[in-house]
Each structure stands twice: as structure tokens, then as C-alpha cells.
Amino acid sequence: MKTETHNEDQKSFKGLNISPDFLSALEKANFTVPTPIQHQAIPAAIEGKDIVGIAQTGTGKTLAFGIPMIQRIMASQGRNKGLIVLPTRELAVQVSESLQKIGRVFGIKTAVLIGGESMYHQIKAIRNNPHIIIGTPGRINDHIKQRIVRLNDVSILVLDEADTMFDMGFADQVKQILSVMPKERQTMLFSATMPDSILKIANQYMKLPLRIEIARPGTAAEKVEHELFVVQKDKRMSLLVKLLSEYKGSVLVFSRTKHGAKKICANLRTMNFAVDEIHSNRSLAQRRKALDGFKSGRFRILVATDIASRGIDVKGIELVLNYDLPEAASDYVHRIGRTGRAGLTGKAISFVSPDQKNKIREIEYLIRTQIPVSKAQGVVQVALEENPQPRYNHHQHMKSKGNFKSNTGFKKNYSRSR
């Protein structure tokens, strides 16, 4: 299948087959210029085509599937129903808020099905006959098993952040949901990366999907500047404090574990930083409070783990700081996608240990960029331990890229023209 990449900005939502009433609603909600993923996906999705969208976090995927879904529901006078499956509670709430912002004027009703919230209130929302159900795989399946939710009238399905769902172990839960859905439906799948597990889902459950590739799988946000600090773990807190004094804007700090996140947050609080934390040990109410406080500026710093961060969609984050590297290289893409969003510039700093050269190399090959070691004055760093494997070199990679396994092609049964 021919795969095109698109990086240009588009000037207007006009000409994308969006109804005049909807265009007016978008303008009133201050959505005037579509992002590349929106410009490419919306017309095809409004036509009812299956879509596989590969785009970085923060590129406007929610409206890319939300606008077509709402317009198709409106056109059917509510007979069509939508289901959006995504990995985390925070992301579910965020998507619901975004869809309400553009759909409320048309009477669009949503129900959010997530863990950590009352089943009673969710059942009440379902009995209100929502047009769109938004939820995490586990809680959706809970409602299906109790026969509270029936998906026989769902004609539009979205799998959002599919790679993250599979990384979190939700593959079987997603397949259970797919098994009880009507065969005749529109399916849209969005992902920042395209591992084999996602390709298998696309091959098995989608019909000749149109592949829209806004950025090559695994590429990081273009306007993010990367930097490494090679420091021992006992020196990281003092370096973090130094950097927080230099970067005065909002800062998102990532920890690999929830215990690490709690410790970082506690240490920063003792130094009177405006900081909160978001991880799986926090209740949903606590996580919402932290996220709302970060958005409003009440907390300048948010400390997060990878899983809990999936719903973080905050404009203008100046710095993403990896206090330690993630387990998977693909999580680096998700982490730094929280800065440099929607065309803005951003900064990503990572603390690494001397023995992590292999981990750095994996990340560099995934994002196709060599990450420079900082030359900042007044910071004591140690050398990376030598490794027989070379770090990423763009020119060398381009000469030998035929030796690398490609993950951009679909099987032959995928349409070239749809």
C-alpha cells in the first residue's frame, strides 16, 4: 500500500465535507484551522471508510475521529451510535469533554465508562440512551457481562491510542469487545506507533482501511529539542531542582514507578515547589484534582508515571523531564509528545545512568534522531559506558535502511486507493 506522510498545516475546515451547521459550531468553539491528521482523516471518515491513523500524541486525533462520528450520528438522526475505546480514565474524561464541546449544541449525549467511578451513575448514563459511549476496555466489558451495555446498535468504533492499550495488556479485552460488535460497522484505529500486534488487529477486524500516516511510526514531535544528562541516581534530585529554577514554565516530570513519583513529589514539596502527582496509587478524584491544577497553573510541576499520564492534554508544557528512562522505547515517544504539541516548540530532558547506552540507542533508532549529551555549565556528569553497538547516525542509517525491518507496510489485502 502506498503510504503518504503529511506535515503541512491546513488553512480551514471548509472543503472537508463538514456540514455548514457543524462548521459554525467548530468556529464558535474556536476550532478554525485543522491539523494534518484532521485534514486527512475527516473527509474519508465522514464517508464511512475504515481508517488507520498514525500520528503523534498532541496532533488533534480526537477531533479527527470526533467530528466525523458526530456528523454521521446527526445525519442518521441518532440511529447510528458510537463507541470509543481507550487506555486510561483520564483520557476517557478528556475525550468526552472535547466531544461535548463540539457536540452539545446538537444534543449529543455521551456516557463515560471507567474504573474508579460509581457503577450506579454509569448505569444511569447508559439508560439515558447516549449517542456515544467512551470508556476503558475493562469497565466496558464489565457492563457487557452484566448486560447493561449492548453494542448491537454501534455502527462507529474508535480504538484510540491502540498501541498503549496493547502495551498495558488490554489486547484480550479489546478483542472481547470486538467479538460482540456488529460486523457491519466503521472502525477507526489511531496509534502513535505501529507494532505487529496492531497490524494483526487491523488485518483481522477492519475492512480495507485507509492508512493515514502523518508521521512515520515512532517518530517524535518535530519541534521538540532533546537533551541527555548522564548522572548517577543520587545526583538527580539536585539537578532537577537546578533545572526547575531555569525553566519557569509548566514542567512534566516522568518517573518509571509510582513509588519514585511519590518520592520526587514529596521532595519537591519540602522545597516549596507547586507540585502534585498522578499515578495508579492515587484515586480518580485525586488524579483529576492534580490534572486540573496543572492545567490551571495552580501546580507548575506535575510528576507522573507512564500509565497515568495518558490523559494529560495540557497546552504549553515547556519541559518534559524524564527522571528515569521508560521501560519501552515507544513510551519515550508518548512521554515527550506532551510538549511541542500542535506545532509549538518544546524541550525534552532525560536523566540517564552511565550503563544505559543500549537503552538510549533503542530510543534514538526509534525516533531517528541522536540525542545530544548536555554541555550545561556547572553540572557534574559522568561518561556513558562504552558499548560495541554504535549510536544512531542519520546518514549511515539512510545508506543501510534496507537492512532494517519495515513496520510501515500492510498486508496485500489493503486497498491502495480507499
C-alpha positions as CSV (number, residue, x, y, z in Angstrom):
1,M,0.0,0.0,0.0
2,K,1.2,3.5,-0.8
3,T,1.8,5.4,2.3
4,E,1.9,9.2,2.3
5,T,3.2,11.4,5.0
6,H,1.8,14.9,5.6
7,N,3.3,17.7,7.6
8,E,1.8,20.8,6.1
9,D,-0.7,23.0,8.0
10,Q,-4.1,23.4,6.5
11,K,-6.0,26.7,6.5
12,S,-9.6,25.8,7.1
13,F,-12.1,23.1,7.9
14,K,-14.1,24.1,4.8
15,G,-13.9,21.6,2.0
16,L,-13.6,18.6,4.3
17,N,-17.3,17.6,3.7
18,I,-18.3,19.0,7.1
19,S,-21.9,20.3,7.2
20,P,-22.5,24.1,7.4
21,D,-24.1,23.8,10.9
22,F,-21.1,21.9,12.2
23,L,-18.6,24.3,10.6
24,S,-20.4,27.1,12.5
25,A,-20.2,25.1,15.8
26,L,-16.5,24.5,15.3
27,E,-15.9,28.2,14.7
28,K,-17.8,29.1,17.9
29,A,-15.7,26.6,19.8
30,N,-12.5,28.3,18.4
31,F,-11.5,25.4,16.1
32,T,-10.6,27.2,12.8
33,V,-7.5,25.5,11.4
34,P,-7.4,21.7,11.1
35,T,-4.2,19.8,12.0
36,P,-2.8,17.5,9.3
37,I,-4.4,14.4,10.8
38,Q,-7.7,16.1,10.9
39,H,-7.4,17.4,7.3
40,Q,-6.6,13.9,6.0
41,A,-8.9,11.8,8.2
42,I,-12.1,13.8,8.4
43,P,-13.3,13.6,4.7
44,A,-12.7,9.8,4.5
45,A,-14.2,9.1,7.9
46,I,-17.4,11.1,7.0
47,E,-17.7,8.8,4.0
48,G,-17.7,5.9,6.4
49,K,-14.3,4.4,5.5
50,D,-12.2,2.4,7.9
51,I,-9.1,4.3,8.9
52,V,-5.8,3.5,10.5
53,G,-4.2,6.8,11.6
54,I,-0.6,7.0,12.6
55,A,0.1,10.3,14.4
56,Q,2.0,11.5,17.4
57,T,0.3,12.4,20.6
58,G,-1.0,16.0,20.6
59,T,-1.8,16.2,16.9
60,G,-5.5,16.6,17.2
61,K,-6.6,12.9,16.8
62,T,-9.8,13.4,19.0
63,L,-11.4,15.8,16.5
64,A,-10.1,13.7,13.6
65,F,-12.5,10.9,14.7
66,G,-14.9,13.0,16.8
67,I,-16.1,15.3,14.0
68,P,-17.0,12.5,11.6
69,M,-18.6,10.4,14.3
70,I,-20.8,13.2,15.5
71,Q,-21.8,14.2,11.9
72,R,-22.7,10.7,11.0
73,I,-24.7,10.3,14.1
74,M,-26.6,13.5,13.4
75,A,-27.2,12.5,9.7
76,S,-28.8,9.3,10.9
77,Q,-31.0,11.2,13.3
78,G,-29.4,9.3,16.2
79,R,-29.8,5.8,14.8
80,N,-26.0,5.4,14.5
81,K,-24.2,5.0,17.8
82,G,-20.5,5.4,18.5
83,L,-18.1,3.6,20.8
84,I,-14.6,4.9,21.7
85,V,-12.2,2.6,23.5
86,L,-9.1,4.0,25.0
87,P,-6.5,3.1,27.6
88,T,-7.0,5.3,30.7
89,R,-9.6,7.0,32.8
90,E,-8.1,10.5,32.3
91,L,-8.0,10.1,28.5
92,A,-11.7,9.0,28.5
93,V,-12.8,12.0,30.5
94,Q,-10.7,14.3,28.3
95,V,-12.2,12.9,25.1
96,S,-15.7,13.2,26.5
97,E,-15.1,16.8,27.3
98,S,-13.7,17.5,23.8
99,L,-16.7,15.9,22.1
100,Q,-19.2,17.7,24.4
101,K,-17.5,21.0,23.4
102,I,-18.4,20.5,19.8
103,G,-21.5,18.2,20.1
104,R,-23.5,19.7,22.9
105,V,-25.2,22.2,20.6
106,F,-26.6,19.3,18.6
107,G,-27.8,17.4,21.6
108,I,-25.1,14.8,21.5
109,K,-25.0,12.7,24.7
110,T,-22.0,10.8,26.0
111,A,-21.5,8.2,28.7
112,V,-18.1,7.6,30.2
113,L,-17.4,4.1,31.5
114,I,-14.3,3.9,33.6
115,G,-13.0,2.2,36.7
116,G,-12.9,4.1,40.0
117,E,-16.3,5.7,39.5
118,S,-19.7,4.6,40.6
119,M,-21.4,1.9,38.5
120,Y,-24.7,3.4,39.5
121,H,-24.0,6.7,37.8
122,Q,-22.7,4.9,34.8
123,I,-25.8,2.7,34.5
124,K,-27.9,5.9,34.8
125,A,-25.9,7.5,32.0
126,I,-26.4,4.4,29.8
127,R,-30.2,4.3,30.4
128,N,-30.2,7.9,29.2
129,N,-29.6,6.4,25.7
130,P,-26.2,8.1,24.9
131,H,-25.1,8.6,21.3
132,I,-21.5,7.8,22.2
133,I,-20.0,5.5,24.8
134,I,-16.4,6.3,25.8
135,G,-14.5,4.0,28.1
136,T,-11.7,1.8,29.1
137,P,-11.7,-1.9,28.0
138,G,-12.1,-3.4,31.5
139,R,-15.1,-1.3,32.5
140,I,-16.8,-1.6,29.1
141,N,-16.5,-5.4,29.4
142,D,-17.9,-5.3,33.0
143,H,-21.1,-3.6,31.7
144,I,-21.3,-6.0,28.7
145,K,-21.1,-9.0,31.1
146,Q,-23.8,-7.6,33.3
147,R,-25.9,-7.0,30.1
148,I,-26.1,-3.3,30.9
149,V,-24.4,-2.3,27.7
150,R,-25.4,-3.9,24.3
151,L,-23.3,-3.0,21.3
152,N,-25.6,-4.3,18.6
153,D,-26.5,-0.8,17.6
154,V,-23.0,0.6,17.5
155,S,-22.0,1.4,13.9
156,I,-18.9,3.5,14.5
157,L,-16.0,2.2,16.6
158,V,-12.8,4.1,17.5
159,L,-9.7,2.4,19.1
160,D,-7.7,5.4,20.4
161,E,-4.0,5.1,21.5
162,A,-4.2,1.4,20.4
163,D,-0.5,0.8,21.0
164,T,-0.8,2.0,24.6
165,M,-3.8,-0.3,25.2
166,F,-1.9,-3.3,24.0
167,D,1.3,-2.3,25.9
168,M,-0.9,-2.1,29.1
169,G,-2.2,-5.7,28.5
170,F,-5.7,-4.9,27.2
171,A,-5.4,-6.9,23.9
172,D,-7.7,-9.7,25.0
173,Q,-10.2,-7.2,26.5
174,V,-10.3,-5.3,23.2
175,K,-10.9,-8.5,21.3
176,Q,-13.8,-9.4,23.6
177,I,-15.4,-6.1,22.8
178,L,-14.8,-6.6,19.1
179,S,-16.4,-10.1,19.2
180,V,-19.8,-8.7,20.3
181,M,-20.0,-5.8,17.9
182,P,-21.8,-5.8,14.6
183,K,-19.7,-7.0,11.6
184,E,-21.1,-4.1,9.6
185,R,-19.5,-1.1,11.1
186,Q,-17.0,1.6,10.6
187,T,-13.7,1.2,12.5
188,M,-11.1,3.8,13.1
189,L,-7.8,3.0,14.8
190,F,-5.4,5.6,16.0
191,S,-1.9,5.0,17.2
192,A,1.5,6.8,17.7
193,T,3.4,3.6,16.8
194,M,2.5,0.6,14.6
195,P,3.7,-2.7,16.2
196,D,2.8,-6.1,14.7
197,S,0.1,-6.5,17.3
198,I,-1.8,-3.5,15.9
199,L,-1.3,-4.7,12.3
200,K,-2.9,-8.0,13.2
201,I,-5.9,-6.3,14.7
202,A,-6.2,-4.1,11.6
203,N,-6.0,-7.2,9.3
204,Q,-8.5,-9.2,11.2
205,Y,-11.2,-6.7,12.2
206,M,-11.0,-3.9,9.6
207,K,-12.2,-3.7,6.0
208,L,-9.8,-2.3,3.5
209,P,-8.7,0.6,5.8
210,L,-7.3,3.8,4.5
211,R,-3.9,4.3,6.1
212,I,-3.1,7.9,7.0
213,E,0.5,8.4,8.2
214,I,1.1,11.9,9.4
215,A,4.5,10.9,10.9
216,R,6.4,7.7,10.4
217,P,5.7,5.2,13.2
218,G,7.7,6.0,16.3
219,T,8.8,9.5,15.2
220,A,8.8,12.1,18.0
221,A,7.3,15.5,17.7
222,E,9.3,17.5,15.2
223,K,9.6,20.7,17.3
224,V,10.9,19.1,20.4
225,E,14.6,19.6,21.4
226,H,16.1,16.6,23.1
227,E,18.9,16.6,25.6
228,L,20.6,14.0,27.9
229,F,22.2,14.4,31.3
230,V,24.4,11.4,32.3
231,V,24.2,11.5,36.1
232,Q,24.2,8.9,38.9
233,K,20.8,8.5,40.7
234,D,21.9,10.1,43.9
235,K,22.7,13.4,42.0
236,R,19.4,13.6,40.1
237,M,17.3,15.4,42.7
238,S,19.7,18.3,43.0
239,L,20.0,18.5,39.2
240,L,16.2,18.5,38.9
241,V,16.0,21.4,41.3
242,K,18.6,23.3,39.3
243,L,16.7,22.8,36.1
244,L,13.4,23.8,37.7
245,S,15.0,27.1,38.6
246,E,16.0,27.6,34.9
247,Y,12.7,26.5,33.3
248,K,10.0,28.8,34.7
249,G,7.0,27.4,32.8
250,S,5.0,24.2,33.3
251,V,7.1,21.1,33.7
252,L,6.0,17.5,33.5
253,V,8.4,15.1,35.3
254,F,8.2,11.3,34.5
255,S,9.1,8.6,36.9
256,R,9.2,4.9,35.9
257,T,7.5,3.8,39.1
258,K,4.7,5.1,41.3
259,H,7.0,4.9,44.3
260,G,9.5,7.0,42.5
261,A,6.9,9.6,41.6
262,K,5.7,9.8,45.2
263,K,9.3,10.4,46.4
264,I,10.1,13.0,43.8
265,C,6.8,14.9,44.6
266,A,7.4,14.8,48.3
267,N,11.0,16.1,47.9
268,L,9.9,19.0,45.7
269,R,7.1,19.9,48.2
270,T,9.6,20.2,51.0
271,M,11.3,22.8,48.8
272,N,8.0,24.7,48.4
273,F,7.5,23.9,44.7
274,A,3.9,24.0,43.5
275,V,3.7,20.3,42.6
276,D,1.3,17.4,42.5
277,E,1.5,13.7,41.4
278,I,-0.5,11.4,39.2
279,H,-0.1,7.6,39.3
280,S,-2.1,4.4,40.0
281,N,-1.9,4.8,43.8
282,R,-4.0,8.0,43.6
283,S,-7.7,7.8,43.4
284,L,-9.6,9.1,40.4
285,A,-10.6,12.2,42.3
286,Q,-7.0,12.9,43.3
287,R,-5.8,12.4,39.8
288,R,-8.4,14.8,38.4
289,K,-7.5,17.4,41.1
290,A,-3.8,17.1,40.1
291,L,-4.5,17.4,36.4
292,D,-7.0,20.3,36.7
293,G,-4.5,22.1,39.0
294,F,-1.7,21.5,36.4
295,K,-3.9,22.8,33.6
296,S,-5.0,25.9,35.6
297,G,-1.4,26.7,36.7
298,R,-2.1,26.1,40.4
299,F,0.6,23.4,40.1
300,R,3.6,24.4,38.0
301,I,5.0,20.8,38.2
302,L,3.3,17.5,37.7
303,V,5.1,14.2,38.5
304,A,3.6,11.3,36.6
305,T,4.1,7.6,35.7
306,D,3.7,6.4,32.1
307,I,0.3,4.7,32.5
308,A,-1.3,7.6,34.5
309,S,-0.1,10.2,32.0
310,R,-2.1,9.0,29.0
311,G,-4.9,11.6,29.6
312,I,-2.6,14.6,30.0
313,D,-3.5,17.0,27.3
314,V,-2.2,20.4,28.5
315,K,-1.3,23.2,26.2
316,G,2.1,24.9,26.5
317,I,4.1,22.5,28.6
318,E,7.6,24.0,28.5
319,L,9.6,21.0,29.6
320,V,9.1,17.2,29.8
321,L,11.8,15.7,32.1
322,N,12.4,12.0,32.2
323,Y,13.8,11.5,35.8
324,D,14.5,8.0,34.6
325,L,14.0,6.3,31.2
326,P,10.9,4.3,30.4
327,E,10.9,0.5,30.1
328,A,10.0,0.6,26.4
329,A,11.5,3.0,23.8
330,S,8.0,3.6,22.4
331,D,7.0,5.1,25.8
332,Y,9.6,7.8,25.2
333,V,7.6,9.0,22.2
334,H,4.4,9.1,24.3
335,R,6.2,11.0,27.1
336,I,7.7,13.7,25.0
337,G,4.6,14.1,23.0
338,R,3.2,16.1,25.9
339,T,5.4,19.0,24.9
340,G,5.8,20.6,21.5
341,R,2.0,19.9,20.8
342,A,0.0,21.4,18.0
343,G,3.0,23.0,16.3
344,L,4.5,24.6,19.4
345,T,8.1,24.1,20.4
346,G,9.1,22.1,23.4
347,K,12.0,20.6,25.3
348,A,12.7,17.1,26.5
349,I,15.4,16.3,29.0
350,S,16.3,12.8,30.1
351,F,18.4,11.7,33.1
352,V,20.4,8.6,32.3
353,S,22.8,6.3,34.1
354,P,26.3,5.6,32.6
355,D,25.3,2.0,31.8
356,Q,22.2,2.9,29.8
357,K,23.8,3.4,26.4
358,N,21.8,0.5,25.0
359,K,18.5,2.0,26.1
360,I,19.5,5.3,24.6
361,R,20.4,3.6,21.3
362,E,17.0,1.9,21.2
363,I,15.2,5.3,21.6
364,E,17.5,7.0,19.0
365,Y,16.8,4.4,16.4
366,L,13.0,4.6,17.1
367,I,12.9,8.4,16.8
368,R,15.6,8.5,14.1
369,T,17.5,11.2,16.0
370,Q,20.7,11.2,18.0
371,I,20.1,12.8,21.4
372,P,23.0,15.1,22.4
373,V,24.5,15.0,25.9
374,S,24.1,18.3,27.6
375,K,27.1,20.7,27.8
376,A,25.5,22.8,30.5
377,Q,27.9,24.6,32.8
378,G,28.1,23.7,36.4
379,V,26.7,20.2,36.1
380,V,28.9,17.2,37.0
381,Q,28.3,14.4,34.6
382,V,29.9,11.0,34.1
383,A,30.7,9.4,30.8
384,L,28.4,6.8,29.2
385,E,30.0,3.4,29.3
386,E,31.4,2.2,26.0
387,N,29.2,-0.2,24.1
388,P,30.0,-2.2,20.9
389,Q,26.7,-1.0,19.4
390,P,27.0,2.4,17.7
391,R,24.6,5.2,18.5
392,Y,22.2,6.4,15.8
393,N,23.7,8.1,12.8
394,H,21.2,9.5,10.3
395,H,23.4,9.4,7.2
396,Q,24.6,5.9,8.0
397,H,21.0,4.8,8.6
398,M,19.8,6.2,5.3
399,K,22.6,4.3,3.4
400,S,21.7,1.0,5.2
401,K,18.0,1.3,5.8
402,G,17.3,-1.6,3.6
403,N,18.7,-3.8,6.4
404,F,16.1,-2.7,8.8
405,K,12.7,-4.4,9.1
406,S,10.0,-2.1,7.9
407,N,6.8,-1.8,10.0
408,T,5.0,0.6,7.7
409,G,3.5,-1.8,5.2
410,F,0.2,-3.5,5.5
411,K,-0.7,-6.9,4.0
412,K,-1.6,-7.1,0.4
413,N,-5.3,-7.2,1.0
414,Y,-5.2,-3.5,2.0
415,S,-6.6,-1.1,-0.5
416,R,-4.3,1.3,-2.3
417,S,-7.0,3.8,-3.3
418,R,-9.5,3.9,-0.5
